[in-house]
Amino acid sequence: MLVINDKSRLPRAGIPCAACPLRAKPVFADKSDADVSFIQSMKIDHRLIKAGTDIISPGETNAELFTLFAGWAYRYKTLPDGRRQILNFLLPGDILGLQASLLSASQHGIEALTDAEVCVFARRHIWDLFVKMPAMAYELAWLGSREESMVDENLVSVGQRNAAERVAALIISLYRRSDALGLVNDRTFQFPLSQQHMADALGLSLVHTSKTWSRLRRAGLFTFSGGRLTLLNPRLTARMAAQFEREATPRPLI
């Protein structure tokens, strides 16, 4: 019988790294057998995380490093009065907790947005990666830079885009990331964000987010039903088209 601990983490035997279905997706760069074998040697667990559960809690010490195997998550910071800023959203293949695993205590939290699965790598092995596999260590740094660039993009939205552009940019970005993972079918994909999640990510009030969401839907950008969003016209404006037509870059998978 499985016993759920205080973070609802369910240990389970994971798929061997050599047979990982994520590695077959074109969005991820190929790895040598030696690289995959080394990644397998670092892996200590494969966990199921319930939606709404912290994968890494703010202030947590000795946080491990994770790769999101399935599901959605988000990274956030909370002010003392309870206000929350969502820093970025995380999809399968994304690295989780690189900053937290390198610092004495996590400066942010990571919460499962949906039921999720994560591959767990011991923080004590991260130094081995830099010593024994410098090319892979570079890839790890590259992934950290990619996450920083997503936060930068969100900061641009908050600082320079109007409400409609902010919401549209977020929808289009998540659509493109989902499409690269093969999660889009007939222009439709799972969209588990609530309007509160969007408001907390985009620096908008909940009321303003709701009105903007409705306005974009009426304008024909998308339809939404049953937790699934269909992107109808990402070229609704020139700025939206520019966001949609950006090139996707193959990336490493740890």
C-alpha positions as CSV (number, residue, x, y, z in Angstrom):
1,M,0.0,0.0,0.0
2,L,1.3,3.5,-0.9
3,V,1.5,5.9,2.0
4,I,1.1,9.6,1.1
5,N,3.5,11.8,3.0
6,D,2.9,15.5,3.9
7,K,3.6,16.7,0.4
8,S,1.5,14.0,-1.4
9,R,4.5,12.6,-3.1
10,L,4.1,9.0,-4.3
11,P,7.4,7.2,-5.0
12,R,7.1,4.9,-8.0
13,A,9.4,3.1,-10.4
14,G,10.1,5.4,-13.3
15,I,10.7,4.6,-17.0
16,P,14.4,4.0,-17.6
17,C,16.1,7.1,-19.1
18,A,17.0,5.2,-22.2
19,A,13.3,4.5,-22.9
20,C,12.1,8.0,-21.9
21,P,9.3,9.0,-24.4
22,L,10.3,12.7,-24.1
23,R,13.6,11.9,-25.7
24,A,11.9,10.9,-28.9
25,K,10.3,14.3,-29.3
26,P,12.0,16.5,-32.0
27,V,12.1,19.5,-29.6
28,F,14.8,17.8,-27.6
29,A,18.4,17.4,-28.8
30,D,19.9,13.9,-29.2
31,K,22.0,12.5,-26.5
32,S,24.7,9.8,-26.6
33,D,24.3,6.5,-24.8
34,A,27.0,7.6,-22.4
35,D,25.1,10.8,-21.5
36,V,21.8,9.0,-21.0
37,S,23.6,6.4,-18.8
38,F,25.1,9.2,-16.7
39,I,21.7,10.8,-16.3
40,Q,20.3,7.5,-15.2
41,S,23.0,7.2,-12.5
42,M,22.0,10.6,-11.1
43,K,18.3,9.8,-10.9
44,I,17.1,8.7,-7.5
45,D,13.3,8.7,-7.9
46,H,10.3,9.2,-10.1
47,R,7.4,10.8,-8.2
48,L,3.8,11.6,-8.8
49,I,2.8,15.0,-7.4
50,K,-0.8,15.9,-6.8
51,A,-2.1,19.2,-8.3
52,G,-1.8,22.1,-5.8
53,T,1.1,20.5,-4.0
54,D,4.5,22.2,-3.7
55,I,7.3,20.4,-5.5
56,I,9.7,22.8,-3.9
57,S,8.5,25.0,-1.0
58,P,9.8,28.6,-0.5
59,G,12.7,28.5,2.0
60,E,13.2,24.7,1.5
61,T,16.8,23.6,2.3
62,N,18.5,20.8,0.4
63,A,16.1,20.8,-2.5
64,E,16.7,18.2,-5.1
65,L,16.8,18.9,-8.9
66,F,13.8,17.7,-11.0
67,T,12.8,17.3,-14.6
68,L,9.1,17.6,-15.2
69,F,8.2,14.3,-16.9
70,A,4.4,15.0,-17.3
71,G,1.9,17.6,-16.3
72,W,2.2,21.4,-15.7
73,A,3.8,23.4,-12.8
74,Y,4.7,27.0,-12.1
75,R,7.4,28.8,-10.2
76,Y,6.3,31.6,-7.8
77,K,7.2,34.0,-5.0
78,T,4.8,35.2,-2.3
79,L,4.9,38.4,-0.4
80,P,4.4,38.5,3.4
81,D,0.8,39.7,3.0
82,G,0.0,36.7,0.8
83,R,0.2,38.3,-2.7
84,R,1.7,35.9,-5.2
85,Q,3.8,36.5,-8.3
86,I,3.9,33.7,-10.8
87,L,7.4,33.8,-12.4
88,N,6.9,31.3,-15.2
89,F,5.0,28.2,-16.2
90,L,6.7,24.8,-16.6
91,L,5.9,22.0,-19.0
92,P,7.3,18.5,-19.6
93,G,11.0,18.5,-20.2
94,D,11.6,21.6,-18.2
95,I,14.2,21.6,-15.4
96,L,12.8,22.4,-11.9
97,G,14.8,23.7,-9.0
98,L,18.2,24.5,-10.5
99,Q,18.5,27.6,-8.4
100,A,17.1,25.9,-5.3
101,S,19.5,23.0,-5.6
102,L,22.5,25.3,-5.8
103,L,21.5,27.6,-2.9
104,S,21.3,26.9,0.8
105,A,17.6,27.6,0.7
106,S,15.1,28.0,-2.1
107,Q,14.2,31.6,-2.9
108,H,10.9,30.6,-4.6
109,G,8.3,27.8,-4.6
110,I,7.3,25.5,-7.4
111,E,3.7,24.1,-7.4
112,A,2.1,21.4,-9.5
113,L,-0.6,23.1,-11.5
114,T,-2.0,19.7,-12.6
115,D,-1.2,16.2,-11.4
116,A,2.4,15.8,-12.5
117,E,5.3,13.4,-12.6
118,V,8.9,14.4,-12.0
119,C,12.2,12.7,-12.3
120,V,14.3,13.4,-9.2
121,F,18.1,13.9,-9.3
122,A,20.1,14.2,-6.0
123,R,21.6,17.7,-5.5
124,R,24.7,15.9,-4.2
125,H,25.4,14.7,-7.7
126,I,25.2,18.0,-9.4
127,W,28.9,18.7,-8.7
128,D,29.7,15.4,-10.3
129,L,28.0,16.6,-13.4
130,F,30.3,19.6,-13.6
131,V,33.4,17.6,-12.9
132,K,32.8,14.5,-15.0
133,M,30.4,15.7,-17.8
134,P,31.3,19.4,-18.6
135,A,29.3,19.4,-21.9
136,M,26.2,18.3,-20.0
137,A,27.0,20.8,-17.3
138,Y,26.9,23.5,-20.0
139,E,23.5,22.1,-21.1
140,L,22.3,22.5,-17.5
141,A,23.4,26.1,-17.5
142,W,21.7,26.6,-20.9
143,L,18.5,25.3,-19.4
144,G,18.8,27.7,-16.5
145,S,19.4,30.6,-18.9
146,R,16.3,29.5,-20.9
147,E,14.2,29.7,-17.8
148,E,15.6,33.1,-17.1
149,S,14.6,34.2,-20.6
150,M,11.0,33.1,-20.0
151,V,11.0,35.2,-16.9
152,D,12.5,38.1,-18.9
153,E,9.7,37.7,-21.5
154,N,7.1,37.9,-18.8
155,L,8.7,41.0,-17.4
156,V,8.5,42.6,-20.8
157,S,4.8,41.8,-20.8
158,V,4.2,43.3,-17.4
159,G,6.3,46.4,-18.1
160,Q,5.5,47.2,-21.8
161,R,2.5,45.3,-23.1
162,N,-1.1,46.3,-22.6
163,A,-3.6,43.9,-21.0
164,A,-4.7,42.3,-24.3
165,E,-1.1,41.9,-25.5
166,R,-0.1,40.3,-22.1
167,V,-2.9,37.7,-22.1
168,A,-2.4,36.9,-25.9
169,A,1.4,36.6,-25.5
170,L,0.9,34.1,-22.6
171,I,-1.7,32.0,-24.5
172,I,0.4,32.0,-27.7
173,S,3.6,31.1,-25.8
174,L,2.0,28.2,-24.0
175,Y,0.4,27.0,-27.3
176,R,3.8,27.0,-29.0
177,R,5.5,25.2,-26.2
178,S,2.7,22.6,-26.0
179,D,2.8,22.2,-29.8
180,A,6.6,21.5,-29.7
181,L,5.9,18.7,-27.2
182,G,3.2,17.1,-29.4
183,L,0.4,18.2,-27.0
184,V,-1.6,20.1,-29.5
185,N,-4.3,18.4,-31.6
186,D,-6.2,20.3,-34.3
187,R,-5.0,23.5,-32.7
188,T,-6.4,22.5,-29.3
189,F,-4.5,21.9,-26.2
190,Q,-5.0,21.5,-22.4
191,F,-5.0,24.9,-20.8
192,P,-5.1,24.4,-17.0
193,L,-4.5,28.0,-16.0
194,S,-7.3,29.7,-14.0
195,Q,-7.8,33.4,-14.5
196,Q,-6.2,33.9,-11.1
197,H,-3.1,32.2,-12.4
198,M,-3.0,34.5,-15.4
199,A,-3.6,37.6,-13.2
200,D,-0.8,36.6,-10.8
201,A,1.6,36.0,-13.8
202,L,0.7,39.1,-15.7
203,G,0.4,41.8,-13.1
204,L,-3.3,42.3,-13.7
205,S,-6.3,42.4,-11.3
206,L,-8.6,39.4,-11.5
207,V,-11.4,41.6,-12.9
208,H,-9.2,43.1,-15.6
209,T,-7.9,39.7,-16.5
210,S,-11.5,38.4,-16.8
211,K,-12.6,41.3,-19.0
212,T,-9.5,40.9,-21.2
213,W,-9.9,37.2,-21.6
214,S,-13.5,37.7,-22.7
215,R,-12.6,40.4,-25.1
216,L,-9.9,38.3,-26.8
217,R,-12.3,35.4,-27.1
218,R,-15.0,37.5,-28.7
219,A,-12.4,39.0,-31.1
220,G,-11.7,35.4,-32.3
221,L,-8.2,34.7,-30.9
222,F,-9.4,31.5,-29.2
223,T,-12.2,29.4,-27.9
224,F,-12.2,27.7,-24.5
225,S,-14.3,24.8,-23.3
226,G,-13.8,22.0,-20.7
227,G,-10.3,23.1,-19.8
228,R,-9.1,23.0,-23.4
229,L,-8.2,26.0,-25.5
230,T,-8.3,26.2,-29.3
231,L,-6.1,28.8,-30.9
232,L,-8.1,30.2,-33.8
233,N,-6.3,33.3,-35.0
234,P,-2.8,33.9,-33.5
235,R,-2.2,36.6,-36.2
236,L,-5.1,38.7,-35.0
237,T,-2.7,41.6,-34.8
238,A,0.8,42.2,-36.1
239,R,2.3,42.0,-32.6
240,M,0.5,38.7,-31.9
241,A,1.7,37.3,-35.2
242,A,5.3,38.2,-34.4
243,Q,4.9,36.3,-31.1
244,F,3.4,33.3,-32.8
245,E,6.0,33.1,-35.6
246,R,9.2,32.9,-33.5
247,E,11.5,30.0,-34.2
248,A,11.6,27.1,-31.7
249,T,15.1,26.0,-30.7
250,P,15.9,22.3,-29.9
251,R,17.0,22.1,-26.4
252,P,18.7,19.6,-24.0
253,L,16.8,17.2,-21.8
254,I,18.3,16.1,-18.5
